Amino acid sequence: MRAGIVLVTGWLAVLFCAGSVQAAEAARGVPDSPTQTAYLAEQLRKDPVYISDQLPREVPRSTAPDFAREARRLGVSTYVIVLPSSSFGAEPSAVLAGVHDRLGRKGLYVAIGDTGIDAVQTYGVSLPGAEDASRATLYELAYDATPREVFRHFVEVVTSGHAHQRAEQARAASEDDPDGPPSVHTDRTDRENQSFVTGIAVTGIPLTALLITVYALQRRRVRRAAAAAAATGGAESPSAAGGVRVPATRGGAKAVGGRTTAAGGKATVQGGKQAEGGKKAGTGGKRTGSGRKGTGGRKGAGGPGPYPRERLLPLLAAAAVLGGLIAYTATQVFDDTTSGDGSRPTAADMRGRIDRVVDGLRRDPLYTDPESPPALDAAERAHLRRRLRALDVPVVIAAVPSSTDDESGGNRELLAKALHTRLRRDLLIVLADPGSGSIDLVNYGTRVDDMYLIDRPRDLSYPQSTDPPLGPRLDQLLTYVSKSPKAKAGHMPYEPPAADDPVEEKALPGLFTGDFEPGLVIGTFLAGLLFGLVAAACGIVRRITRRRGTANGAPGGARSPAPTEPSTAWLRRNARQELDALTAALEPVAALPEDSQRRAWECLDAAALLIDGDSDGRIDADATPAALACAIVLARAGRTAIGEPDAARFVCHRNPLHGVAHKRVQVPPEGGGKARTRARSLPVCEACRLTLGPVLRLRPSGSARRGAHAPYATLPGPLAALGDGTEIDQLTRDVREYFGVH
């Protein structure tokens, strides 16, 4: 009996002592830290969405209502845990299983890390496609998607009803494209590229349009008359000015003679000497460079002057408006202002972890992060607490991880400063990362030899793979601290730089900054280059077209039928164009055969005699329609002679404006009679060979009343000889004789 009483009394004493110790520990506020799963389960019991306070820059805790709103679309109870990916460890699904066991509630459990969805588990509910949606989200979204965007995409895939198909398609696409899907957000590098492209477009496109437009309008001014002539038988002219351009020399060709025109319009022979040493007595006066004003021997031969300013100003204004529209369009296309999802952390979000750690350190000098896998077991925690209480130096240990997404931006010195500011006492702060195992010491005012602490525990700061776990290394560090020599005065560390503002960190620079100005310069250069290429291509096309037209014996290419009763304005315009074209073709004299040079020069000289009697490089005001038509015929024959001399012998006798004649037809005599009973063989063009066209009819003079046209063969002048089939060579001789030039 006595033995039983003693035994019961002893057990009661042991139980009383153990309870007293536990009560004393509880009274001192040092209960052991809860496990990770227990802590997370307790948080989910309060709110089905738990967001870690360690990610305020990427996932502020204030965005929890957005996650809850998306979760309600799934139609089942959903529990979302957002932690740093390192906090889930190697088996995120095991963490979810432990949380479910602690929480004891049915539903969908989703573990989201800072890189995406880490695990999805269903307990007691049916949600088809949840696993496939997780895989589809992994393949379909780029790496820069935020956890909120990842969860939103996951919900969209689940509710689409095609989660499995999308997962398979996304997996196949990822195998074909190793670079993965395009980025979700615009980063600073992308914004620099956008600014550069915008600068190129703002100057390059309007300037290119302006240069090409001015070039086209200038070409239109030069070719305006030629374009009209192209529809009625004209030829392309290198100048649209009112002059008749004649080359300065004939390259050694024989001169026909010299002449002058008297004031009354009557021509007399001034001289008939031949120029043998390069000097030529021209058929229209001296054909030297000083004999005619302007380039190539005529006044204004260079074509129209610069584009008129009064017409250029509207084009400049239009280019400026176009540049403004491009800039405005760029602001609408590149409208991103941040590289994140638009969430902005509040002040409470940024201080959430500091509040949690400071509250824990006020109750216990050893604080271990409840969101992370335990790096210290219960025995190690108890041993470290005893060591901390035994030190004569105030030391606290905070075993919390660090990342660039936390409030300090991953700066451990800033974290230590924030803890010291809140604790408001001198102490030695030890920061231990449970994930990497690194240890940092920051001394705030304690009388400890800092050089000793820097040199001795250096091997503890950056652990190697062969080093012991975090617990023994922290114990060794406290041993160093206990043996550290005392300093004469407390030490305060240097002020660490402030962390980047989370909003400014995500903000993108303006579109018209950075590389925008270099883009303007490059755009100007590219506009000039593109304009040069366009102008060169147009020049090549024109040259090829001109050469083909000359080689085919058809100046200016294929033409519509010439008018039967041309007006005086039409004749003057085409005479000017044809002589300019012939002059341009004769400029490379050395490249032409001698026979071609001779016939072409004779045609040009004869044409100049007909319409440029005063040798001033312009068509005479009193030039008759017959003279103008004869000049057109001679100029076209001269151009034909350049490519094919033999083809320029005859022109169509029905209408000389039809061009060269390759065939002859038997034409019955007009009026009949006994004196002329035989048909004549006269040259005709190809069209008149099939069906004789109407005869060319001209006004007797430029001042005749409208409609007073007569057959050209009845009008005075050399042109009438073509009605009898006269050759071009004979026509040129007739012209010289008509004007008394030999």
C-alpha positions in Angstrom: 0.0 0.0 0.0 2.8 2.3 1.0 4.7 1.5 -2.2 1.7 2.2 -4.3 1.1 5.5 -2.6 4.7 6.5 -3.1 4.6 5.5 -6.8 1.4 7.5 -7.5 2.7 10.5 -5.6 6.0 10.4 -7.6 4.1 10.2 -10.9 1.9 13.1 -9.9 5.0 15.1 -8.9 6.6 14.4 -12.3 3.4 15.4 -14.2 3.1 18.5 -12.0 6.7 19.6 -12.7 6.3 19.0 -16.5 3.1 21.0 -16.6 4.7 23.8 -14.6 7.6 23.9 -17.1 5.3 24.0 -20.1 3.2 26.7 -18.4 6.3 28.7 -17.6 7.4 28.4 -21.3 3.9 29.4 -22.4 4.0 32.3 -20.0 7.2 33.5 -21.4 5.6 33.4 -24.9 7.9 30.9 -26.5 5.6 28.1 -27.8 7.2 26.0 -30.4 6.7 27.1 -34.0 3.9 25.3 -35.9 4.7 23.1 -38.8 4.3 24.4 -42.4 1.2 22.4 -43.2 -0.4 23.3 -39.8 0.3 27.0 -40.4 -1.1 27.0 -43.9 -4.2 25.0 -42.9 -4.9 27.5 -40.2 -4.6 30.4 -42.7 -6.9 28.7 -45.1 -9.4 28.2 -42.3 -9.6 32.0 -42.1 -9.7 32.6 -45.9 -9.7 30.1 -48.8 -7.1 32.2 -50.6 -3.7 32.6 -48.8 -1.0 34.7 -50.4 2.4 34.8 -48.8 3.7 38.1 -47.5 7.1 37.3 -49.0 6.0 38.3 -52.6 4.6 41.8 -52.3 6.3 43.0 -55.5 4.9 40.2 -57.7 1.7 39.1 -55.8 0.5 41.6 -53.3 -1.7 40.2 -50.6 -4.3 42.8 -51.5 -5.0 40.9 -54.7 -6.6 38.0 -52.8 -10.1 39.0 -53.8 -9.1 38.7 -57.5 -8.1 35.1 -56.9 -11.3 34.4 -55.0 -13.4 35.9 -57.8 -11.7 33.6 -60.3 -12.0 30.6 -58.0 -15.8 31.0 -57.7 -16.1 30.4 -61.5 -15.0 26.8 -61.0 -18.2 25.9 -59.1 -16.5 23.9 -56.4 -14.8 24.8 -53.1 -11.3 26.0 -54.0 -8.3 26.6 -51.8 -5.5 28.6 -53.2 -2.0 28.8 -51.7 0.5 31.3 -53.2 4.0 30.9 -51.9 7.6 31.2 -53.2 8.3 28.1 -55.3 11.1 27.2 -52.9 8.7 27.1 -50.0 6.9 24.1 -51.5 10.0 22.0 -51.6 10.5 19.1 -54.0 6.9 17.7 -53.5 4.3 20.5 -53.7 1.5 17.8 -53.9 2.7 16.5 -50.5 2.3 20.0 -49.0 -1.3 20.1 -50.4 -2.0 16.7 -49.0 -0.8 17.7 -45.5 -2.8 21.0 -45.6 -5.9 19.0 -46.6 -5.4 16.6 -43.7 -5.0 19.5 -41.3 -7.9 21.5 -42.7 -10.2 18.5 -43.3 -12.3 20.2 -46.0 -13.3 18.9 -49.4 -12.5 20.9 -52.5 -9.9 21.8 -55.1 -6.4 22.6 -53.7 -4.1 24.7 -55.9 -0.5 25.5 -55.1 0.9 28.5 -57.0 4.5 29.5 -56.9 6.2 32.6 -58.3 6.9 30.6 -61.5 3.4 29.1 -62.1 1.1 26.4 -60.9 3.2 23.8 -58.9 0.4 21.4 -58.0 -3.3 20.8 -58.3 -5.2 18.2 -56.1 -9.0 17.5 -55.7 -10.3 16.0 -52.5 -13.9 14.8 -52.3 -15.1 16.8 -55.3 -15.2 16.1 -59.1 -13.6 18.7 -61.4 -12.8 17.1 -64.8 -9.8 18.6 -66.6 -8.1 20.2 -63.6 -4.8 18.3 -64.2 -4.9 18.9 -67.9 -5.7 22.6 -67.4 -2.6 22.8 -65.2 -0.4 21.3 -68.0 -2.1 23.5 -70.7 -1.3 26.6 -68.6 2.3 25.5 -68.2 2.7 25.2 -72.0 0.5 28.1 -73.2 1.7 30.9 -71.0 5.2 32.5 -71.2 7.5 32.6 -68.2 6.7 36.3 -67.4 3.1 35.7 -66.6 2.3 36.6 -63.0 0.6 34.2 -60.6 -2.7 36.0 -60.9 -2.6 35.7 -64.7 -1.6 32.0 -64.4 -4.6 31.3 -62.1 -6.9 33.2 -64.4 -5.7 31.2 -67.4 -6.1 27.9 -65.4 -9.7 28.8 -64.6 -10.4 29.6 -68.3 -9.0 26.3 -69.5 -11.0 24.3 -66.9 -14.2 26.1 -67.7 -13.7 25.8 -71.5 -14.4 22.0 -71.4 -11.5 21.3 -73.7 -8.7 21.1 -71.2 -7.3 17.8 -72.5 -7.2 18.8 -76.1 -5.6 22.1 -75.2 -3.0 20.4 -73.1 -2.1 18.0 -75.9 -2.0 20.8 -78.5 0.1 23.0 -76.3 2.6 20.2 -75.5 3.0 19.4 -79.3 3.5 23.1 -80.0 6.2 23.4 -77.4 8.1 20.6 -79.0 7.9 22.3 -82.4 8.8 25.7 -80.9 11.6 25.4 -78.3 11.4 29.2 -77.7 8.0 28.8 -76.2 5.0 31.2 -76.4 5.6 34.9 -76.8 6.0 37.1 -73.7 2.9 38.3 -71.9 4.3 41.6 -70.8 6.5 44.3 -72.3 9.8 44.7 -70.5 12.3 47.6 -70.8 14.2 45.9 -73.6 10.9 45.6 -75.6 10.1 49.2 -74.9 13.5 50.3 -76.2 12.8 48.3 -79.4 9.3 49.9 -79.7 10.8 53.4 -79.3 13.4 52.7 -82.0 10.8 51.3 -84.4 8.5 54.3 -83.7 11.3 56.7 -84.4 12.1 55.1 -87.7 8.4 55.1 -88.7 7.7 58.7 -87.7 10.4 60.1 -89.9 11.0 57.3 -92.5 7.4 56.8 -93.7 6.5 60.5 -94.1 9.8 61.5 -95.6 9.8 58.6 -98.0 6.2 59.5 -99.1 7.2 63.2 -99.4 10.3 62.5 -101.5 8.5 60.0 -103.8 5.5 62.4 -104.2 7.7 65.3 -105.1 9.7 63.2 -107.5 6.5 61.9 -109.1 5.1 65.4 -109.4 8.3 66.7 -110.9 8.4 63.8 -113.3 4.8 64.6 -114.1 5.7 68.2 -114.9 8.5 66.9 -117.2 6.4 64.3 -118.8 3.0 66.0 -118.8 3.1 66.8 -122.5 4.7 63.4 -123.2 1.9 61.6 -121.4 -0.7 63.5 -123.5 1.3 62.7 -126.6 1.5 59.0 -125.7 -2.2 58.8 -126.3 -2.0 60.6 -129.6 1.3 59.7 -131.1 3.8 61.8 -129.2 7.1 60.7 -127.9 8.6 61.0 -124.5 10.5 64.2 -124.0 13.3 64.9 -121.7 12.1 68.4 -121.2 8.7 70.0 -121.1 10.0 73.5 -121.4 9.2 75.6 -124.4 12.5 75.2 -126.2 13.9 73.2 -129.0 17.1 71.5 -127.7 19.9 70.9 -130.1 23.3 69.4 -129.1 26.3 71.6 -129.1 28.3 69.5 -131.6 27.6 66.7 -134.0 30.8 64.8 -133.2 32.5 65.3 -136.5 29.5 64.9 -138.8 29.4 67.1 -141.9 27.7 70.3 -141.7 25.1 71.1 -144.2 25.7 74.8 -144.3 25.1 78.0 -142.5 22.3 80.6 -142.8 20.8 83.5 -141.0 17.3 84.8 -140.9 16.7 88.4 -141.8 14.3 90.6 -139.9 11.6 90.2 -142.5 11.8 86.4 -142.2 13.6 85.9 -145.5 16.6 83.4 -145.3 19.8 84.0 -147.3 22.9 82.0 -147.7 25.5 83.1 -145.1 28.1 80.5 -145.9 28.4 77.0 -147.3 31.7 75.9 -145.9 32.0 72.5 -144.4 33.3 72.2 -140.9 36.1 69.6 -140.8 37.9 70.2 -137.5 34.8 70.0 -135.3 33.4 73.4 -136.1 30.1 73.3 -137.9 28.2 75.9 -139.7 24.8 74.8 -138.5 21.7 74.8 -140.6 20.0 77.0 -138.1 22.9 79.2 -137.3 26.2 78.3 -135.6 25.9 75.0 -133.7 28.6 75.8 -131.2 28.1 75.8 -127.4 27.8 79.5 -127.4 25.5 79.6 -130.5 22.5 78.7 -128.3 21.7 79.7 -124.8 21.4 77.1 -122.1 22.6 73.6 -121.7 23.2 71.7 -125.0 22.6 74.9 -127.0 19.1 76.1 -126.1 17.7 78.3 -123.5 16.1 76.4 -120.6 17.3 73.0 -121.9 17.7 71.7 -118.4 13.9 71.2 -118.1 11.7 72.7 -115.4 13.3 74.4 -112.4 12.9 73.3 -108.8 9.5 72.3 -107.5 7.6 75.5 -106.7 7.6 76.4 -103.0 4.0 77.2 -103.0 3.2 73.7 -104.0 5.8 72.2 -101.7 4.5 73.7 -98.5 1.2 71.7 -98.6 3.2 68.5 -99.1 5.4 69.3 -96.1 2.3 70.0 -94.0 0.8 66.7 -95.2 4.0 64.9 -94.3 4.0 66.4 -90.8 0.4 65.4 -90.3 1.3 61.8 -91.5 4.1 61.7 -89.0 1.8 62.9 -86.2 -0.8 60.2 -87.1 2.0 57.5 -87.1 3.1 58.7 -83.7 -0.5 58.7 -82.3 -1.0 55.2 -83.8 2.2 54.0 -82.1 0.9 55.2 -78.7 -2.3 53.2 -79.3 -0.4 50.0 -80.4 2.4 50.2 -77.8 0.1 51.2 -75.0 1.7 49.2 -72.2 2.7 51.4 -69.2 3.9 48.6 -66.9 5.7 45.3 -67.2 3.4 43.5 -64.7 -0.3 42.7 -64.5 -1.1 46.2 -63.2 -1.4 45.2 -59.5 0.2 47.7 -57.1 1.2 46.7 -53.6 -0.1 48.7 -50.7 1.9 49.9 -47.7 0.4 47.1 -45.7 1.5 44.6 -48.3 5.1 45.9 -48.2 5.4 45.7 -44.4 3.5 42.5 -43.9 6.5 40.2 -43.5 8.4 42.7 -41.3 5.4 42.9 -39.0 5.3 39.1 -38.8 9.0 38.6 -38.1 9.2 41.5 -35.6 6.2 40.1 -33.7 7.9 36.7 -33.5 11.2 38.1 -32.4 9.6 40.1 -29.6 8.3 36.8 -28.2 11.3 34.6 -29.0 14.9 35.4 -30.0 14.7 32.5 -32.5 12.1 32.9 -35.3 11.7 30.3 -38.0 9.5 31.0 -41.1 6.3 29.0 -40.8 5.7 29.2 -44.6 8.9 27.4 -45.4 9.9 23.7 -44.9 11.4 23.4 -41.4 15.1 23.8 -41.5 15.5 23.2 -37.8 13.9 20.4 -35.8 12.4 20.8 -32.4 15.6 19.7 -30.6 17.7 22.2 -32.5 15.3 25.0 -31.9 15.3 24.3 -28.2 19.1 24.1 -28.0 19.5 27.4 -29.9 17.0 29.1 -27.6 19.1 28.1 -24.6 22.3 29.3 -26.2 20.7 32.6 -27.1 19.5 33.2 -23.5 22.9 32.3 -22.1 24.8 34.9 -24.2 25.7 38.2 -22.6 25.2 39.9 -26.0 21.7 40.5 -27.3 21.4 38.2 -30.4 18.3 37.3 -32.4 18.0 34.8 -35.2 15.5 35.1 -38.0 15.4 32.0 -40.3 13.5 33.5 -43.2 14.1 33.2 -46.9 14.9 36.2 -49.2 14.0 36.8 -52.8 13.9 39.7 -55.3 10.1 39.8 -54.9 10.1 40.6 -51.2 9.8 44.0 -49.7 13.6 44.5 -49.5 14.2 43.3 -53.1 16.4 40.5 -51.8 18.7 42.8 -49.9 19.5 41.2 -46.5 21.0 44.4 -45.1 17.7 46.2 -45.7 15.8 43.4 -44.0 18.1 43.7 -41.0 17.7 47.5 -40.9 13.9 47.1 -41.0 13.9 44.6 -38.1 16.3 46.8 -36.0 14.1 49.9 -36.6 11.0 48.1 -35.4 12.7 46.3 -32.5 14.2 49.6 -31.3 17.2 48.2 -29.3 20.8 47.3 -29.8 21.3 43.7 -30.9 23.2 41.4 -33.2 20.8 40.2 -36.0 21.5 36.9 -37.6 19.6 36.2 -40.8 19.5 32.6 -41.9 18.0 31.4 -45.2 16.3 28.1 -44.7 16.5 27.4 -48.4 20.1 28.2 -49.3 21.5 27.8 -45.8 23.4 31.2 -46.0 24.0 33.1 -42.8 24.4 36.9 -42.5 25.3 38.9 -39.4 24.5 42.6 -38.9 25.6 44.3 -35.7 23.5 47.2 -34.5 25.2 48.8 -31.5 26.4 45.7 -29.5 29.9 45.8 -28.1 31.3 42.9 -30.2 34.5 43.0 -32.2 33.2 43.2 -35.7 36.5 42.1 -37.3 36.5 39.0 -35.3 32.9 38.2 -36.4 33.9 38.9 -40.0 37.0 36.7 -40.0 35.9 33.8 -37.8 32.5 32.7 -39.1 33.3 33.4 -42.8 33.0 29.7 -43.6 29.5 29.8 -42.3 28.1 32.5 -44.6 28.2 30.5 -47.8 27.8 26.8 -47.1 29.2 24.1 -49.4 27.6 20.8 -50.2 29.8 19.0 -47.6 28.9 21.5 -44.8 26.7 20.5 -41.9 23.0 21.5 -41.8 21.8 24.9 -40.8 21.3 24.0 -37.1 24.9 23.0 -36.2 26.2 25.9 -38.2 24.1 28.3 -36.2 25.3 26.7 -33.0 28.9 27.2 -34.1 28.2 30.8 -34.9 26.8 31.4 -31.4 30.0 29.8 -30.1 32.0 32.4 -32.1 29.8 35.2 -30.7 30.3 34.0 -27.1 34.1 34.0 -27.6 34.2 37.4 -29.4 36.3 40.1 -27.8 34.4 43.1 -26.5 34.6 46.3 -28.4 35.0 49.7 -26.7 31.9 51.1 -28.3 28.9 49.7 -30.1 29.1 49.5 -33.9 26.5 50.8 -36.4 26.6 49.5 -40.0 26.6 51.6 -43.0 23.2 52.8 -44.3 22.2 50.4 -47.1 20.7 51.8 -50.3 16.9 52.0 -50.4 15.1 49.3 -52.3 13.5 50.2 -55.6 9.9 51.4 -55.5 7.7 48.5 -56.6 5.6 50.7 -58.8 8.5 52.5 -60.5 10.3 49.2 -60.8 7.5 47.9 -63.0 6.8 51.2 -64.9 7.9 51.4 -68.5 9.7 54.5 -69.9 7.8 56.7 -72.3 7.5 55.6 -75.9 9.2 58.8 -77.1 12.3 58.4 -75.0 15.4 56.2 -75.1 16.1 54.9 -78.6 13.4 57.1 -80.1 15.9 59.8 -81.2 18.3 57.3 -82.8 15.3 55.9 -84.6 14.5 59.3 -86.1 18.0 59.5 -87.5 17.9 56.0 -88.9 14.4 56.7 -90.4 15.8 59.7 -92.2 18.6 57.7 -93.7 16.4 54.8 -94.7 14.0 57.2 -96.4 16.8 58.7 -98.5 18.0 55.2 -99.3 14.5 54.0 -100.3 13.9 57.1 -102.4 17.2 56.5 -104.2 16.3 53.0 -105.0 12.9 54.0 -106.3 14.3 56.7 -108.4 17.0 54.4 -109.8 14.4 51.7 -110.6 12.2 54.2 -112.4 15.2 55.5 -114.4 16.2 52.0 -115.4 12.6 51.2 -116.5 12.4 54.4 -118.5 15.8 53.7 -120.2 14.8 50.1 -121.1 11.4 51.3 -122.4 13.1 54.0 -124.5 15.7 51.6 -125.9 13.1 49.0 -126.8 11.0 51.6 -128.5 14.0 52.8 -130.5 15.0 49.3 -131.4 11.5 48.6 -132.7 11.6 51.7 -134.9 8.7 53.2 -133.1 9.7 56.3 -131.2 8.0 56.5 -128.0 6.7 52.9 -128.3 3.3 51.9 -129.6 1.0 54.8 -130.3 -2.6 55.4 -130.9 -3.5 56.5 -134.5 -2.4 60.1 -135.2 -5.1 62.7 -135.5 -6.4 63.5 -138.9 -7.0 67.2 -138.3 -4.6 68.1 -135.5 -4.9 71.5 -133.8 -2.1 74.0 -133.9 -1.6 73.6 -130.2 -1.2 69.9 -130.6 1.3 70.3 -133.4 3.4 72.9 -131.4 3.4 70.7 -128.3 4.4 67.5 -130.2 7.0 69.3 -132.3 8.7 70.5 -129.2 8.6 67.0 -127.6 9.8 65.2 -130.7 12.8 67.5 -131.3 13.7 67.3 -127.6 13.6 63.5 -127.8 15.7 63.4 -130.9 18.2 65.8 -129.3 18.5 63.6 -126.2 19.0 60.5 -128.4 21.8 62.3 -130.3 23.7 63.4 -127.2 25.9 60.2 -127.0 27.2 60.8 -130.5 30.1 58.5 -130.3 27.9 55.5 -129.7 26.0 55.9 -133.0 27.0 54.5 -136.4 28.0 57.1 -139.0 25.0 56.5 -141.3 22.6 56.8 -138.4 24.3 60.1 -137.3 24.2 61.6 -140.7 20.5 60.9 -141.3 19.4 61.8 -137.8 21.4 65.1 -137.8 20.0 66.0 -141.2 16.5 65.4 -139.9 17.2 67.5 -136.8 18.8 70.4 -138.8 15.9 70.4 -141.3 13.3 70.4 -138.5 15.1 73.3 -136.8 15.0 75.3 -140.0 11.2 74.8 -140.2 10.2 75.9 -136.8 13.2 77.8 -135.3 14.0 80.4 -137.9 15.6 82.9 -135.5 17.8 80.2 -133.8 16.7 81.2 -130.3 16.0 77.6 -129.2 12.2 78.1 -129.3 9.5 77.4 -131.7 8.7 80.4 -133.9 5.4 82.1 -133.1 4.5 82.3 -136.8 5.3 78.7 -137.5 2.6 77.3 -139.8 0.8 74.0 -139.1 2.4 72.5 -142.2 5.9 73.5 -141.0 5.1 72.1 -137.5 3.8 68.8 -139.0 6.9 68.5 -141.2 9.2 69.1 -138.2 7.3 66.3 -136.3 7.8 63.9 -139.2 11.5 64.7 -139.6 12.1 64.4 -135.8 10.4 61.0 -135.7 12.3 59.8 -138.8 15.5 60.9 -137.2 14.8 58.9 -134.0 14.0 55.9 -136.2 17.2 56.3 -138.1 19.2 56.0 -134.9 18.2 52.4 -134.4 17.4 51.4 -138.0 18.6 53.8 -140.7 17.0 51.9 -143.6 13.6 52.0 -141.9 13.6 55.8 -141.9 13.5 56.3 -145.7 9.8 56.7 -146.2 6.7 57.7 -144.2 3.1 57.0 -144.8 1.8 59.2 -147.6 -1.7 59.2 -146.4 -0.8 60.8 -143.0 2.9 61.3 -142.4 2.2 61.5 -138.7 1.5 57.8 -138.8 5.2 57.2 -138.9 7.6 55.1 -141.0 6.3 53.1 -144.0 7.4 49.5 -144.5 5.1 48.7 -147.4 3.9 50.2 -150.7 0.5 50.1 -152.3 -0.8 50.8 -155.7 -2.9 54.0 -155.5 -5.0 55.0 -158.6 -4.5 58.5 -159.9 -6.8 61.2 -158.4 -9.2 62.7 -160.9 -8.5 60.2 -163.7 -7.6 61.7 -167.1 -5.8 60.5 -170.1 -2.5 62.0 -169.0 -2.3 59.9 -165.9 -3.8 56.5 -166.4 -1.3 54.4 -164.4 -1.6 53.7 -160.7 1.2 54.9 -158.5 3.1 52.9 -155.9 3.2 54.9 -152.7 4.5 54.1 -149.2 2.0 53.4 -146.4 2.1 52.4 -142.8 1.0 49.0 -141.7 -2.5 50.2 -140.8 -3.0 52.0 -144.1 -1.8 48.9 -146.0 -4.8 47.0 -144.7 -7.2 49.9 -145.0 -6.3 53.3 -146.4 -6.9 55.9 -143.7 -8.0 59.5 -144.1 -5.6 62.0 -145.5 -3.9 64.4 -143.1 -5.7 67.8 -143.1 -4.1 70.9 -141.8 -5.0 74.6 -141.5 -3.3 76.8 -144.1 -1.9 79.0 -141.2 -2.0 79.1 -137.5 -4.4 82.1 -137.5 -7.0 80.5 -139.8 -10.5 80.2 -138.5 -11.4 77.0 -136.7 -12.4 74.1 -139.0 -10.6 75.5 -142.1 -8.5 72.4 -142.8 -7.2 71.3 -146.2 -5.3 68.2 -147.4 -1.6 68.7 -146.5 -0.5 68.0 -150.1 -2.3 71.1 -151.3 -0.5 73.4 -148.8 2.7 75.3 -149.6 5.9 74.0 -148.2 8.2 70.9 -148.2 5.6 68.8 -146.4 3.5 68.5 -149.6 6.2 66.4 -151.3 5.4 63.5 -149.0 2.0 63.1 -150.7 3.9 61.8 -153.7 6.0 59.4 -151.7 9.1 61.4 -151.4 12.0 60.0 -149.3 13.1 61.5 -146.1 16.5 62.3 -147.5 14.9 64.2 -150.3 12.6 66.0 -147.9 15.6 67.3 -145.9 17.2 68.5 -149.1 13.9 70.2 -150.1 13.8 71.9 -146.7 17.3 73.3 -147.1 16.5 74.5 -150.6 13.2 76.0 -149.4 15.1 78.1 -146.9 18.1 78.7 -149.2 20.6 76.8 -147.2 23.2 74.7 -149.1 
